[in-house]
Each structure stands twice: as C-alpha cells, then as structure tokens.
Amino acid sequence: MPKLATPLSEAQIEEFVPKTGRYKVSDGKNLCLVIEPSGTKRWHFSFKRFGKHSTMSFGTYPAVSLSDARTQREQAIQLIKGGIDPVNQRREQILQERAVRPAAPILHISMNEHGAMIIENKNSRIILSIAQVAALKAFLSATNNQEMGE
C-alpha cells in the first residue's frame, strides 16, 4: 500500500529553508514542492506519459499558491483520465495564445507636453530635445524627397 503524504499548509511551506542540495516535500497525489539550494520553491506534478515517468512544473511559490497548485494538479489528473497528455495540452494552449496575441511593438514613440520626443523599447529609452526633433524631421523630409526623386 502506498505511503500517504500529509497535505502541506501555507505555514509549512513558508518554513522550508534551502539546503545544500535540492529536496522535495510531497503534498500528496503526485504533487510536490521542490526546494532548490537558491531558495526557489517550485511545484512539480509527476505522472506517467506514454508508459514513462514524466514531470511537469506548475510554477514557483508564492507566485503559484498552494491552492492554485492543487487546482492545476486536479486539472492535470482529469486530462490524464480523459486520455489527454497534460504537457501537450499546455503546449497547444501556449501556441494558441501566442497566435491570438498581437506582437508587442518594437518601438513606442511619443511626444511629451514640452515637445520632446520619447522613443522606447523594452530595454532602453531615448529622449530627443525639441531641437533634435526638428533636426530629425528635416532629415526625414530630405530623405523622403531624395527617394521620391525630387
């Protein structure tokens, strides 16, 4: 008869401290919390896929709470009972979300109340003064005129 794990509590999870090696603490029904030497706590769910042992991660604690991890475990169990691989299901869902989600703009350009231009991307920000904006406009105008054959 398999050993039954005592369900974890939020208080217990908070008390787990990193050790020199990674270790697992079971919540039951193949859900465990893996504590890394760095202190990161990850939710792992173990199951059989194609007759082989497999593990999927539900995310890190506290971003994924104990109740959220248990909910995800129950959803995965239902998929497995229905003959659906939860890993492939998640991959399909991610691909569908990426296909529907519009691509993020490469650059965001705006003007502030003083007439300065702000050019930003996810890594940097450039602010052009009014004089620099005027010079940029003149350059773009001259470039457009050259391309048009004027």
C-alpha positions as CSV (number, residue, x, y, z in Angstrom):
1,M,0.0,0.0,0.0
2,P,1.5,3.4,-1.0
3,K,2.5,5.8,1.7
4,L,0.0,8.7,2.1
5,A,1.5,12.1,2.3
6,T,0.2,14.6,4.8
7,P,-1.1,17.7,2.8
8,L,1.1,20.8,3.2
9,S,0.0,24.0,4.7
10,E,1.0,27.6,3.7
11,A,2.7,27.9,7.1
12,Q,4.8,24.8,6.5
13,I,5.8,26.0,3.0
14,E,7.0,29.3,4.4
15,E,9.2,27.5,6.9
16,F,11.0,25.3,4.4
17,V,14.6,26.6,4.1
18,P,17.2,25.9,1.4
19,K,19.8,23.1,2.0
20,T,23.0,22.4,0.2
21,G,21.1,20.1,-2.2
22,R,17.6,20.3,-3.7
23,Y,14.9,18.4,-1.9
24,K,11.2,17.5,-2.4
25,V,8.3,17.7,0.0
26,S,5.1,15.9,-1.0
27,D,1.6,17.4,-0.8
28,G,0.0,14.1,-2.0
29,K,-1.5,12.9,-5.3
30,N,1.9,13.2,-7.0
31,L,2.2,17.0,-6.3
32,C,5.4,18.1,-4.6
33,L,7.3,21.2,-3.7
34,V,10.9,21.2,-4.8
35,I,13.2,23.5,-2.7
36,E,16.3,24.5,-4.6
37,P,19.6,25.5,-2.8
38,S,19.0,29.0,-4.1
39,G,15.7,29.1,-2.1
40,T,13.4,28.9,-5.1
41,K,10.4,26.7,-4.4
42,R,8.8,25.0,-7.5
43,W,5.6,23.0,-7.8
44,H,6.1,19.7,-9.7
45,F,3.5,17.1,-10.7
46,S,4.6,13.6,-11.5
47,F,2.6,11.2,-13.8
48,K,3.0,8.5,-16.4
49,R,3.1,9.6,-20.0
50,F,3.4,7.0,-22.8
51,G,4.2,4.5,-20.1
52,K,7.2,6.5,-18.8
53,H,7.5,8.7,-15.7
54,S,7.1,12.4,-16.5
55,T,7.1,15.6,-14.5
56,M,5.5,19.0,-15.3
57,S,6.1,22.2,-13.4
58,F,3.2,24.4,-12.3
59,G,5.4,27.4,-11.4
60,T,7.2,28.8,-8.4
61,Y,5.8,29.5,-4.9
62,P,4.5,32.1,-3.9
63,A,3.6,33.2,-7.5
64,V,1.6,29.9,-7.7
65,S,-0.1,29.4,-4.3
66,L,-0.7,26.0,-2.7
67,S,-4.4,26.1,-3.7
68,D,-3.5,27.1,-7.3
69,A,-1.0,24.2,-7.5
70,R,-3.7,21.8,-6.2
71,T,-6.2,23.1,-8.7
72,Q,-3.7,22.6,-11.5
73,R,-2.9,19.1,-10.2
74,E,-6.6,18.2,-10.3
75,Q,-7.0,19.6,-13.8
76,A,-4.0,17.5,-15.0
77,I,-5.4,14.4,-13.4
78,Q,-8.7,14.9,-15.2
79,L,-6.9,15.3,-18.5
80,I,-4.9,12.1,-17.9
81,K,-8.1,10.2,-17.0
82,G,-9.6,11.5,-20.3
83,G,-6.6,10.2,-22.2
84,I,-5.1,13.6,-22.8
85,D,-1.4,14.4,-22.2
86,P,-1.3,17.5,-19.9
87,V,2.1,18.5,-21.2
88,N,0.9,18.5,-24.8
89,Q,-2.3,20.3,-23.8
90,R,-0.3,23.1,-22.2
91,R,1.9,23.4,-25.3
92,E,-1.1,23.7,-27.5
93,Q,-2.7,26.3,-25.2
94,I,0.5,28.4,-25.3
95,L,0.8,28.2,-29.1
96,Q,-2.9,29.3,-29.4
97,E,-2.3,32.2,-27.0
98,R,0.7,33.3,-29.0
99,A,-1.2,33.1,-32.3
100,V,-4.0,35.2,-31.0
101,R,-1.9,37.8,-29.0
102,P,-0.7,40.6,-31.2
103,A,3.0,41.1,-31.3
104,A,4.4,43.7,-29.0
105,P,5.5,46.9,-30.8
106,I,9.3,47.1,-31.3
107,L,9.3,50.8,-30.6
108,H,7.0,53.1,-28.8
109,I,7.3,56.7,-29.9
110,S,5.5,59.6,-28.1
111,M,5.8,63.3,-27.5
112,N,5.7,64.9,-24.1
113,E,4.0,68.2,-23.3
114,H,7.2,70.2,-23.9
115,G,7.6,68.9,-27.5
116,A,10.4,66.4,-26.7
117,M,10.2,63.0,-28.4
118,I,10.4,59.8,-26.4
119,I,11.5,56.6,-28.1
120,E,11.3,53.5,-26.0
121,N,11.6,49.7,-26.3
122,K,11.7,47.1,-23.6
123,N,15.4,47.7,-22.9
124,S,16.1,51.4,-23.4
125,R,14.6,54.9,-23.6
126,I,15.8,57.9,-25.7
127,I,14.6,61.4,-25.2
128,L,15.1,63.9,-28.1
129,S,15.0,67.6,-27.3
130,I,12.9,70.0,-29.4
131,A,16.0,70.9,-31.4
132,Q,16.8,67.3,-32.0
133,V,13.2,66.6,-33.1
134,A,13.4,69.5,-35.6
135,A,16.7,68.1,-37.0
136,L,15.2,64.6,-37.3
137,K,12.1,66.0,-39.1
138,A,14.4,67.9,-41.5
139,F,16.5,64.7,-42.1
140,L,13.4,62.6,-42.8
141,S,11.9,65.2,-45.1
142,A,15.2,65.4,-47.1
143,T,15.4,61.6,-47.2
144,N,11.8,61.3,-48.4
145,N,12.4,63.9,-51.1
146,Q,15.5,62.1,-52.3
147,E,13.6,58.8,-52.5
148,M,10.8,60.4,-54.4
149,G,13.3,61.8,-57.0
150,E,12.8,65.4,-56.1
